Amino acid sequence: MTHDRAFLDRLATRVIELDRGRLTSWPGSYATFVQKKDEQLEQEALAHEKFDKKLAQEEAWLRRGVKARRTRDEGRVRALMAMREERAGRRAPIGQVRLKIDAADRSGQVVFEAEGVSKSYAGVPVVRDFSARIMRGDRIGLIGSNGAGKTTLLRLIVGEIAPDAGDIARGTNVEVAYFDQERESLDPERTVVDALADGNDRVTVGGMTRHVYGYLEDFLFPPERARSPIKSLSGGERARLLLARLLTKPANVLVLDEPTNDLDIETLDLIEAQLSAFQGTLLIVSHDRRFLENLVTSTFVFEGDGRVVEYVGGYEDWRRQAAAAEAPAASTSSSAPDRLRSLESKSGAPKTKLSYREQIEFDGLPGAIDALERERSALEARAASADFYREAPDQIRGTLDRIDAVAHEIDGLYKRWDELDARVK
């Protein structure tokens, strides 16, 4: 089970969906599932429209005062009662979050400018000699393992913490809305409605005044849930509440630190659409590769030891540029016979079936990838904890090094998967 759509597209051959209490099996990739699901919902909507029209006609017939108790009409009355029960029992698809970002006035041309910025914790460099200029309208993704320093860099850029060295200048008329990864801005003792509206019964969103309960229903909080304390909320509910509150604030810079955590895929799709239409500046940290790929135009990549490198384009653009940069080094370090054998192996020989050993290896790759993904998740959760940087420096370095090592191992397994998969198709 995962919310990573790129991961699903790569590995899944069947999608099992739980929708309105029913399990449905959809053969094919995730992209195929999305297409087929949309078609099913369209057909369902048409069927409901026809049903509701028929029901309205029967209700009108009954209201006209026809002597429906006559024997020949009793069947029609019973059919109407059955239709009423069917309509009452109908379960619509789960509500979708309706978002509208309230944009502030435009910022200046230069939004932030960093020069030689460095930050360390417990003697371990998290950001080292970072320089960049963020312009109005830039859409920047931050890529790196948890604990690498992405949140620290965001907080440095917006001025929440001070650098150990270097300077960060903020441009004119910059209005920042910050979605924080740790949900620290939510008081667990307050109710959902109080956290959103501070005791008011109305909020202003996109220049329009809304009743607070109606607005919260847009974010899938029915009235009874809106009166619940924040400490009772799930991770996904807390994320939706933070988004709801964030979007009531006029902003021309959105800083989103892991906004995709705990959100369902339908909500992710809607947030993507809204952020795509946002005219301001975006800074986004996310492990959802598809989310970054669809939104950002450049990336800040944490390459270890506090070094942050800017690449043009999204996640896949970074992967291609990084691979191209590694290729010359790899070719110069290999021996001539090795290069010759590599060329010979790629000389256009026809595809062959996998050998017995290769088939065993191929079958075991999903399990091996899954085990490494689980190890990485555990390490990243540790690195993301509030107490992580209070550990001994060698423990911090060991954890961060292992996160990087696991990431390289996972990339290697995916490459091997692609090599073998290309031969069995």
N, C-alpha and C positions, 0 to 999 in steps of 0.2 A: 504494500500500500504506500503510495507516495503522491505528493502534490507537484512533483517535478515533471512537467509535461515533456521536456526534452528526454528525460530518462525513460518515460513511458513510451514515447515514439520510437526510441532506440530498441527497447527490449520486448515490449508487450506484443503478444500475438492474439490476445483476447482481453476484453475489458468487461469486468463484472460490476454492474452499477446497482446501487441501492437507491431507489427513487420512490418516495411516497409509500414506504413499507414493502416494496416489491423488488426482488432481485432479478436482474435481467442480464443475460450473457450476450455480448456483442463480439463476434469474431472479427479479427483484423487489428490494425494498429489504433492508437489513440486518435489520430487524425481521421481515420475512417469512422470511429465511434462518434466523434463530434459531428461529422456530416450526417450520418444516419440518425443520430439523436435529433438533430435539427429537423430533419424530414419527418420523423415520428411526431415531434411536437406540433409541426404544422398540420399534419393530418389529424392529430388529436384536437387541435383548436377548431378545425373545420367541422369535425364530428360534433363537438360540443355546441358550436354555433347552430347547427341544424337541430340538435336536440332541444336547445333552449328556445328556438323559434317554435318548434312543435309544442313544447310545454306551455309557452305563452298563449298559443292558439287554444289549447285545451282549457287553460285557466279562464280565458275570455269566454269560452263556451259555457263554462260552469257559472260564471258571474252573470251571464245574460238571463239567468233564471229559468233555464230549460228544466222541465220536470225530469231531472236526472235519475229519479228513483224508480221510474218505470222499468219494467223488466228488461226491455231491449237496450236501455241505457246503462244498466248497472255494470256491465262489462267495461264500458267506456270510463265510468267513474273509477272502477278498480284500477284500470290502466293508468288513469291520471294520478291516483294515490301512489302507485308504484313509481311513476316518473318523479313525483315529488321526493320520495325516499331516495331514489337514485341521485337526484340533483343535490339533495342535502348531504349525501355520503360522498360526493365527488371531492377528491383531493387535488387541488391545483398544484402545479410544480412549485417547489419551494421558492419563496420570494427572492428577488434579486435586489442587491443593494443599489439604490439610485443615488448617484453622486453628481454634484455640480461644484466645481472648484471656484471659489470666490477670488478672482484675481484682483490684486491691488494695482495702483498706478505703476507704470513701467519704471524699472530701476535705471540707473545710469548704464552706459555702455560697458564699463568694467565693473563686475559685481564683486569679485574678490581677487586679490593678488598676493601670492605667497612668495617670499624670497628667503631661501636658505633656512627653512624651518626644520627644527629637530626637536624630538621629544623622547625621553627614556623613562623607564620605570625599573627601579631596583637595579640600575646599571645596565639594563637591557635596552638597546635602541629599538624603538617602535616606529618612529619616523625619523629619517636621517636626511638632512640637507635637501629638503623638498622645496621646489620652486615651480610655480604654475600661475597662469593668469586665466581666470574664469570669466567669460564674457556673457553678456545678456543673451539668453536663449540657448546657452550651452546645455547639453543633456549628458551628464557624466555618470558612468557606472564605476563603482569601486569593487575590485575583484581581489580576492585573497582569502586564505583560510581564516577561521575564527581565531582571534588572538594575534593576528598579524598586525593589526593596528587600524583597521578601517574606521571603527567608531571613534577612535582617538583622533584620526585625521579630520573626520567630520566636525568633531567638537572644537578642534583647533581652528578650522576654517570659519565656523560661525561665531567664534569668540567665547565659547563656554569654558575653555581652559586656555592657559597661556603656554606658549612654546618655551622650551629651555633655551633655544637660540633661534635667531631669525625673526622676521616680521610678517604679519598678515594685515593687509589693508582692506577695509570694506568700502565699496563704492557708495554713491549717493542714492538715496531713496530705496534702500534695500529692506524689504519686509520678508522675514523668514518664518516659515511654518515648519516645525521639526517633529517628525514621527520617530520616537526613540525606541530602540530595540528592546530595552529592558522594561518598558512600560512603567518606568519609574515615576512618571508624572501623574499616575492614578493613585489616589488615596483609597486604600482597600476598605476603609470604613464608610466611605460615602456611597450613596446610591448612584445608579447609572444616570438618572435624570438630574440629580444635583451636580454630578461631575460634568455634565454637558452644559447645563444652563445656569449654574450657581444660584439656584433658588428662583429663577425667572420661569414663567410658563411659556415664553416664546423665544425663538432664536431667529437671527437674520442670516440667510444663506443665499448667496448669489443675488443680493439686493432685494430679496423677498422675505417677508416675515412669515415664519411657520410656527405652529403650535409644537411645543417640544415633544409631546408624545407622538404626534403625527410624523415628525422628522425622524424620531427614533425607530418608528415602524419601518421607515425606508431602509434602515440598517438591521432589520430582522429582530428588533426588540419589541415584542408586544407589551402592552401597558403593565401587566403583572411582572414581566421581566425587567422593565425599565425601573421599577421600584425596588429591585433587588440590590443588595450591597455588592460592591465591586469584587470583594473577596470571594464571592460565590461564582464569579464568572469563569468560563473556560478561557484557554489561551486565544481561541478564535474570537470569542465575544469581546475580550479586552482589545484585540486588534481592531475590531469593527468600531468599538466605542472611541478609540483614539482617532481613527479615521473620521468618524462623525464629528468629533470636536475639532480636529485639525481643519476640516473643510468649512467650519464656521468663521475662520479667521482669514481676512484678506491677506494675500501673500503674492509676491512676485518671485520668490525663491522657495521651492519645496525641497526639504531635506528628509529623505526617507531611509531609515536604518532598518533593514529587514522587514519591509511592510508586508512581504508575502508569507511570513511565518504564520501557520495555523489557519490560513484562509483557504476556502474551497476554490476549486478551479473556475467555477462560474463567476465568483466575485473577482478573482484575478483578471479574468478577461474583461470585466467591466471597468476595473481600475485602469487597466492598460489603455482602454479606449478613452477614458477621461484624461489620463496623463498625456496621451498623444495629442489631445486638443489643447492642452495647457500652453499658454504663450510665454510663460516665464522661464526661469532657470531651474533645472532639476539636478539634484545630487542623490544617487541611489546606491544603497548597499543591498545586494540580494544574492542568494545562492541559486535562484531560479534563472537558469541560463536563458530560457525562452523569454522571460520577463525583461531581462537586460537587452537581449538581442532585438526585441521589438521596440525599445524605447530610447536607448542611448546612442549618441553619436561619437563619443570618445570614452576611453576607460583609463582610470588610474589603477595600475596593477602592482600589488605588493609582491616583490620578487625575492624577499628574504633579507634579514639583517637590517630592516628599516628602510630599504631602498624602494622607492615608488617611481614607476616609469609610466609615462602617458603614451597611449596608443590611439590612433585614429580608428573610429568604428566601434562596433559592439563586441560581444563575446567571441563570436566566430572569427571576426577580423583580427582580434588579438591572438587567437590560436594560430591563425595562418601566418601572421607576422612573426610570432615567436618561433614557429616551426621553421620559417625561412631563415631566421637569424641563427638557429641552431645547426641548420644543414651544412653551411660552409665549414663550421668548426668540426663537425662529425666527419666530413670528407677528408679534411687535412690530417685528422688524427688516425685514420684507418690506413692499413697497409695497402700496397698496390694489388697483391693477390686478392685481398678482401674486396676491394673496389671492383676488380674484374669479375669475381664470383657474383657480386651484387648485380652488375650489369647483365651478366649471363642469365641470372635468374629472372630478370625482367625483360628479356629479349623477345617477348611476344610468344612464349611457349603456350600451348593450349591449356585451358584449365583442366585440372585433374581432380579426382575424388580424394577426399581426405584419407590419410592412412589410418590404421587402427589406433595408433598412439595420438594422432592429431584429432581424431573423433572424440577420444576420451578427454583430451585437453579442451576441445570445443564445448563438450557437454558440461565440463566443470567450471567454465568461465563465469556464468551467471552467479553461481554460488560463491566463487572467489571474490567477484566484484562486490556482491552483497555483504560479505564478511568485512571487506575493507571499508565499505561505505558505513557500516555500523561502527567499526572502530573509529573512523574519522568523526562520525557524529558524537561519539562519547568524548573524544579528545577535544572537539570544538566546544562541546557543552562545558567541559572543564575550563577551557581557555576563556570562555565567555562569562564565567562566574565573576561575581564582584570581588572575590578574595584571591583571584588567580595571581595578580601581580604582587601580592604580599608573600608569595612562596619564595623559597631560596632561588637565587638567579640560575643555578645549574638545573633546577627542576623546571623553571620557566623555559629555559633554552631547550631542554630535552623534549618537553611537550611540543613546543613550536617546531622543532626539527622533525619530530615524528609526524606531525600534521603534514608538513611539506613532503616528507618521504612517502606517506600513504597516498597523497595526491598524485605523486609521480607514478607510484605503483598502479593506481587506478587508471591513469592515462595509458600506461603501458598495456594493461589488460584490455582496455577498449580498442587500442590499435591492433592487438593480436586478434581480438574478436572480429574486427573489420576484415583483417587479412583472411581468416578462415571462413568467415561468413560469405565473402566474395566468391569463394570456391565451391560452396555448397548450393548456391542459388542457381 
